[in-house]
Amino acid sequence: MNGHCCQSRFSLLKWPALLTLALILSQTDERPVMAADQSSASSQTVQEGPVRLTAHLDKSSVRIAEPFRLTLTAAAPQGTTVRFPEPGKQLGDFLITNIDDTFDVPTGTDRTWMRVLTLESLRSDARALPAITLTYQSSDDNGQGTNIPESRGTISSPTLPITIISEAEATADPTRFRDIKGLAELEAPQTDSHGWAITTVAGLFVLAVAGLCLLLIRRRSQTPDQWALHELDRLASSGLIESSDFDAFFCGATDILRKYIERQFAIHAPQLTTREFLTQTKGHADLDVDQRQLIHAFLKMADVVKFAQFNVNATDAERALTHCRAFIQQTSQAVTTKTNSPRSTKVNSECGQPRVAESFKR
């Protein structure tokens, strides 16, 4: 009997202590302290002879198995040839998951070679990306009537530091707790009617549906070339060229051109990479060699502007608009002529349309 009474008293004393401990644990000072996000990009540039090599890392801190990109961009005068090494499956301690090369592209008075590597690391002790060595050779004539000393040699990319964060490092600090708070007074909920809010939301929904229907009807009444030319006019008047926002401008022009090709030739272009898309266009019967060369040159130039952040000017942007319009007009006329004339097997620049693919080449 005495033992039973002692056990009951112990239970009564134990519950307040457990409740107090639960309150303390529920009022922690802050949520788990995660590792600071240091994913800012970093770049370094080196010069060797006539070649200028820039290494750009889109993130300086990643988690294990998180992909990141290393962009190597070599710029050299006309008459200089730059060669990248054959890529392997790994770059030091980092796994190479994708490679995208854009070589020998004219940019102003220079020519540019670019390689974009998508990398991952499965080790947390990786601290830096190893250097990559390129070779170059320049002739004594740069193609502009100016002689430059003939040279050849190698140039190595700078070593960029990177931090690999392990999931085990992002742990909470159990020693930091909030103090116990006092009672908080809560206001009673309002009982006013919300009928006006429901009516407003319903009205906005009806207007949105009506606007979407009108937009779909208008789009269906337009041919693909009419739609694309109208979108290019809107892009030209958007002010992106005047504000020198060429990254957004080339993104918009590329999106318009890809959607036009998807609607006109049934090539699902917006979801493909540049390399996959160019492969899709090679065997298309309605695209001749000149038209495919124009698409190839324009998309490669857009990739250089968007990913390598090369300097372009308003003249380059206006020229890109002119090439897009010419391509749309040329291909739309070719499709119309082929539809109206079953015996016609090919419509190209010899039928009165200008050859514009060469204008991207310098």
C-alpha positions as CSV (number, residue, x, y, z in Angstrom):
1,M,0.0,0.0,0.0
2,N,2.8,2.4,0.9
3,G,4.7,1.5,-2.2
4,H,1.6,2.2,-4.4
5,C,1.2,5.7,-2.7
6,C,4.8,6.6,-3.3
7,Q,4.5,5.6,-7.0
8,S,1.4,7.8,-7.4
9,R,3.2,10.8,-5.8
10,F,6.2,10.3,-8.1
11,S,3.9,10.3,-11.2
12,L,2.2,13.5,-10.1
13,L,5.6,15.2,-9.6
14,K,6.9,13.9,-13.0
15,W,4.3,15.4,-15.3
16,P,5.0,19.1,-14.6
17,A,8.7,18.5,-15.3
18,L,7.9,16.8,-18.6
19,L,5.6,19.6,-19.7
20,T,8.2,22.2,-18.9
21,L,10.8,20.4,-20.9
22,A,8.4,20.0,-23.8
23,L,7.8,23.8,-23.8
24,I,11.5,24.5,-23.8
25,L,12.2,22.2,-26.7
26,S,9.3,23.7,-28.8
27,Q,10.6,27.2,-28.3
28,T,14.0,26.8,-30.0
29,D,15.9,30.0,-30.7
30,E,15.8,29.4,-34.5
31,R,15.4,26.7,-37.1
32,P,18.3,24.5,-38.1
33,V,21.2,26.6,-39.1
34,M,22.0,25.7,-42.6
35,A,25.3,26.4,-44.4
36,A,25.3,29.8,-46.0
37,D,24.5,30.0,-49.6
38,Q,27.6,31.0,-51.4
39,S,26.6,30.2,-54.9
40,S,27.7,33.4,-56.4
41,A,29.6,33.1,-59.7
42,S,33.3,33.7,-60.2
43,S,35.5,34.4,-63.2
44,Q,39.2,34.8,-64.0
45,T,41.0,35.8,-67.2
46,V,44.6,35.0,-68.3
47,Q,46.5,36.2,-71.4
48,E,49.2,34.2,-73.3
49,G,50.5,35.7,-76.5
50,P,47.5,36.7,-78.7
51,V,45.0,34.5,-76.8
52,R,42.9,35.7,-73.9
53,L,41.3,32.8,-71.9
54,T,38.4,33.4,-69.4
55,A,37.2,30.7,-67.0
56,H,33.7,31.4,-65.6
57,L,32.1,29.3,-62.8
58,D,28.4,29.9,-62.4
59,K,28.5,28.8,-58.7
60,S,31.3,28.9,-56.1
61,S,29.6,26.7,-53.6
62,V,27.5,23.6,-54.4
63,R,26.2,20.5,-52.6
64,I,27.3,17.0,-53.3
65,A,25.9,15.8,-56.7
66,E,24.5,19.3,-57.5
67,P,25.4,20.2,-61.1
68,F,27.3,23.4,-61.9
69,R,28.8,24.8,-65.1
70,L,32.4,25.8,-66.0
71,T,32.6,28.0,-69.2
72,L,36.0,28.4,-70.9
73,T,36.1,31.1,-73.5
74,A,39.2,31.8,-75.6
75,A,39.3,35.0,-77.8
76,A,42.1,35.6,-80.4
77,P,42.6,37.8,-83.4
78,Q,41.8,36.8,-87.0
79,G,44.3,34.3,-88.3
80,T,44.8,32.5,-84.9
81,T,43.6,29.0,-84.4
82,V,42.8,27.7,-80.9
83,R,42.3,24.0,-80.1
84,F,40.7,22.6,-76.9
85,P,41.9,19.2,-75.6
86,E,39.7,16.1,-76.2
87,P,37.3,15.9,-73.2
88,G,37.3,12.9,-71.0
89,K,34.7,11.6,-68.5
90,Q,36.2,13.5,-65.5
91,L,38.0,16.7,-64.7
92,G,40.1,16.0,-61.7
93,D,37.7,14.9,-58.9
94,F,34.7,16.2,-60.8
95,L,32.4,14.1,-63.1
96,I,31.6,15.6,-66.5
97,T,27.9,15.1,-67.3
98,N,27.6,17.3,-70.4
99,I,29.8,19.1,-72.9
100,D,28.7,21.9,-75.3
101,D,31.3,23.3,-77.7
102,T,30.9,26.5,-79.8
103,F,34.1,27.0,-81.8
104,D,35.5,29.7,-84.2
105,V,32.7,32.2,-83.9
106,P,33.3,35.8,-85.1
107,T,32.9,38.5,-82.4
108,G,33.9,41.9,-83.6
109,T,37.6,41.9,-84.8
110,D,38.3,38.6,-82.9
111,R,37.2,35.0,-83.1
112,T,35.9,33.0,-80.2
113,W,36.1,29.4,-79.0
114,M,33.9,28.4,-76.1
115,R,33.4,25.1,-74.2
116,V,30.7,24.7,-71.5
117,L,31.2,21.8,-69.1
118,T,28.4,20.6,-66.7
119,L,30.1,19.1,-63.7
120,E,29.2,17.2,-60.5
121,S,31.1,16.1,-57.4
122,L,30.4,13.1,-55.3
123,R,33.2,14.0,-52.8
124,S,33.1,16.7,-50.2
125,D,36.9,17.2,-50.1
126,A,37.1,18.6,-53.6
127,R,38.4,22.2,-53.3
128,A,39.4,23.5,-56.8
129,L,38.9,22.9,-60.5
130,P,42.1,21.8,-62.2
131,A,43.6,23.8,-65.1
132,I,42.8,22.9,-68.7
133,T,45.6,23.5,-71.3
134,L,44.7,24.8,-74.8
135,T,47.0,25.1,-77.8
136,Y,47.1,27.9,-80.3
137,Q,48.8,28.8,-83.5
138,S,48.7,32.2,-85.3
139,S,49.8,33.0,-88.8
140,D,51.6,36.1,-90.0
141,D,48.5,37.5,-91.6
142,N,45.3,38.3,-89.6
143,G,43.1,38.5,-92.7
144,Q,42.7,42.3,-92.4
145,G,45.9,43.3,-94.3
146,T,47.9,43.7,-91.0
147,N,50.8,41.4,-90.4
148,I,51.2,40.0,-86.9
149,P,54.2,37.9,-85.6
150,E,53.7,34.2,-86.2
151,S,53.5,32.3,-82.9
152,R,52.4,29.1,-81.4
153,G,52.1,27.8,-77.8
154,T,49.8,26.8,-75.0
155,I,47.6,28.6,-72.5
156,S,46.2,27.1,-69.3
157,S,43.0,28.1,-67.6
158,P,43.2,29.6,-64.1
159,T,42.4,27.3,-61.2
160,L,39.0,28.3,-59.8
161,P,38.2,27.5,-56.1
162,I,34.9,25.8,-55.3
163,T,33.3,24.6,-52.1
164,I,31.5,21.3,-51.9
165,I,29.0,21.2,-49.1
166,S,28.1,17.9,-47.5
167,E,24.6,17.3,-46.1
168,A,26.2,16.5,-42.8
169,E,27.5,20.0,-42.5
170,A,24.0,21.5,-42.5
171,T,23.1,20.6,-39.0
172,A,21.2,22.4,-36.3
173,D,22.7,24.0,-33.2
174,P,20.9,22.4,-30.2
175,T,22.4,24.8,-27.7
176,R,20.4,27.8,-29.0
177,F,16.9,28.1,-27.5
178,R,14.4,30.8,-27.2
179,D,13.2,31.9,-23.8
180,I,9.7,30.9,-22.7
181,K,7.2,33.5,-23.9
182,G,4.2,34.8,-22.0
183,L,0.6,34.3,-23.0
184,A,-0.5,36.0,-26.3
185,E,-4.0,37.5,-26.7
186,L,-5.7,36.5,-29.9
187,E,-8.4,38.7,-31.5
188,A,-11.8,37.1,-32.1
189,P,-12.4,36.3,-35.8
190,Q,-14.6,38.7,-37.8
191,T,-18.0,37.5,-38.8
192,D,-18.5,40.0,-41.7
193,S,-19.8,38.5,-44.9
194,H,-17.2,37.8,-47.7
195,G,-19.7,37.7,-50.5
196,W,-18.2,40.8,-52.2
197,A,-14.8,39.0,-52.3
198,I,-16.3,35.9,-53.9
199,T,-18.1,38.0,-56.4
200,T,-14.9,39.9,-57.3
201,V,-12.9,36.7,-57.7
202,A,-15.6,35.1,-59.9
203,G,-15.7,38.3,-62.1
204,L,-11.9,38.3,-62.5
205,F,-12.0,34.6,-63.4
206,V,-14.7,35.1,-66.1
207,L,-12.7,38.1,-67.6
208,A,-9.5,36.0,-67.7
209,V,-11.3,33.1,-69.4
210,A,-12.8,35.5,-72.0
211,G,-9.4,37.1,-72.6
212,L,-7.8,33.7,-73.1
213,C,-10.5,32.6,-75.5
214,L,-10.0,35.8,-77.6
215,L,-6.3,35.3,-77.6
216,L,-6.6,31.7,-78.8
217,I,-9.1,32.7,-81.5
218,R,-6.7,35.4,-82.7
219,R,-3.7,33.1,-82.8
220,R,-5.6,30.4,-84.8
221,S,-6.5,33.0,-87.4
222,Q,-2.9,33.9,-87.9
223,T,-0.4,31.9,-90.0
224,P,2.9,31.0,-88.3
225,D,4.8,33.6,-90.3
226,Q,2.3,36.3,-89.5
227,W,2.5,35.5,-85.8
228,A,6.3,35.4,-85.9
229,L,6.7,38.7,-87.8
230,H,4.3,40.4,-85.4
231,E,6.3,39.1,-82.3
232,L,9.5,40.3,-83.9
233,D,7.9,43.8,-84.3
234,R,6.9,43.7,-80.6
235,L,10.5,42.7,-79.6
236,A,12.0,45.5,-81.7
237,S,9.7,48.1,-80.0
238,S,10.2,46.7,-76.5
239,G,13.2,49.0,-75.8
240,L,15.6,46.2,-75.1
241,I,18.0,47.3,-77.8
242,E,17.9,51.0,-76.7
243,S,18.6,49.9,-73.1
244,S,21.4,47.6,-74.3
245,D,19.8,44.5,-72.6
246,F,21.0,42.3,-75.4
247,D,20.9,39.1,-73.2
248,A,17.1,39.5,-72.9
249,F,16.8,40.5,-76.5
250,F,18.6,37.4,-77.9
251,C,16.6,35.2,-75.6
252,G,13.3,36.7,-77.0
253,A,14.5,36.4,-80.6
254,T,15.6,32.8,-80.1
255,D,12.2,31.9,-78.5
256,I,10.3,33.4,-81.4
257,L,12.4,31.7,-84.0
258,R,12.1,28.3,-82.3
259,K,8.3,28.6,-81.9
260,Y,7.9,29.6,-85.5
261,I,9.9,26.6,-86.7
262,E,7.8,24.3,-84.4
263,R,4.5,25.7,-85.9
264,Q,5.7,25.8,-89.5
265,F,7.7,22.6,-89.8
266,A,6.3,20.5,-86.9
267,I,9.8,20.4,-85.2
268,H,9.3,20.5,-81.5
269,A,12.1,23.1,-81.0
270,P,11.5,24.9,-77.7
271,Q,12.4,21.9,-75.6
272,L,15.6,20.9,-77.5
273,T,19.1,22.1,-76.9
274,T,20.8,23.9,-79.7
275,R,22.7,20.8,-80.8
276,E,19.6,18.6,-80.7
277,F,17.6,21.1,-82.6
278,L,20.2,21.5,-85.3
279,T,20.3,17.7,-85.7
280,Q,16.5,17.7,-86.1
281,T,16.6,20.2,-89.0
282,K,19.3,18.4,-91.0
283,G,16.9,16.0,-92.7
284,H,13.8,18.3,-93.1
285,A,12.6,18.4,-96.7
286,D,11.3,22.0,-96.4
287,L,14.6,23.5,-95.3
288,D,17.4,23.9,-97.8
289,V,21.1,24.2,-97.0
290,D,21.2,28.0,-96.8
291,Q,18.3,28.1,-94.4
292,R,19.8,25.5,-92.1
293,Q,23.1,27.4,-92.2
294,L,21.2,30.5,-91.2
295,I,19.5,28.8,-88.2
296,H,22.9,27.3,-87.2
297,A,24.7,30.6,-87.3
298,F,21.9,32.6,-85.5
299,L,21.5,30.1,-82.6
300,K,25.2,29.8,-82.1
301,M,25.6,33.6,-82.0
302,A,22.7,33.7,-79.5
303,D,24.3,31.1,-77.3
304,V,27.6,33.0,-77.3
305,V,25.7,36.2,-76.2
306,K,23.6,34.5,-73.5
307,F,26.1,32.1,-72.0
308,A,29.5,33.7,-72.6
309,Q,28.2,37.3,-72.2
310,F,30.1,38.7,-75.1
311,N,29.7,42.4,-75.9
312,V,27.4,43.2,-78.8
313,N,25.9,46.5,-80.0
314,A,22.7,47.8,-81.4
315,T,23.8,47.2,-84.9
316,D,24.3,43.5,-84.2
317,A,20.8,43.3,-82.7
318,E,19.2,45.1,-85.7
319,R,21.1,42.7,-88.0
320,A,19.8,39.7,-86.1
321,L,16.2,41.0,-86.5
322,T,16.7,41.5,-90.2
323,H,18.0,37.9,-90.6
324,C,15.1,36.5,-88.6
325,R,12.6,38.3,-90.7
326,A,14.3,37.2,-94.0
327,F,14.4,33.6,-92.8
328,I,10.7,33.6,-91.9
329,Q,9.7,35.3,-95.2
330,Q,11.8,32.9,-97.2
331,T,10.7,29.7,-95.5
332,S,7.0,30.7,-95.4
333,Q,7.0,31.5,-99.2
334,A,8.8,28.2,-99.8
335,V,6.1,26.2,-97.9
336,T,3.3,28.2,-99.7
337,T,4.8,27.6,-103.1
338,K,5.3,23.9,-102.4
339,T,1.7,23.6,-101.2
340,N,0.2,25.3,-104.3
341,S,2.5,23.5,-106.7
342,P,2.8,19.8,-106.0
343,R,5.4,19.3,-108.7
344,S,7.8,21.7,-107.0
345,T,10.2,19.8,-104.9
346,K,12.4,22.7,-103.5
347,V,12.2,26.4,-103.2
348,N,15.4,28.2,-102.4
349,S,17.2,31.5,-102.8
350,E,17.3,31.1,-106.6
351,C,13.5,31.8,-106.7
352,G,14.0,35.5,-105.8
353,Q,14.7,35.2,-102.0
354,P,18.1,36.6,-100.7
355,R,20.7,34.2,-99.3
356,V,21.1,35.5,-95.8
357,A,23.0,32.6,-94.1
358,E,26.4,34.0,-95.2
359,S,25.8,37.3,-93.4
360,F,26.5,35.7,-90.0
361,K,29.9,34.6,-91.3
362,R,32.8,37.0,-91.3
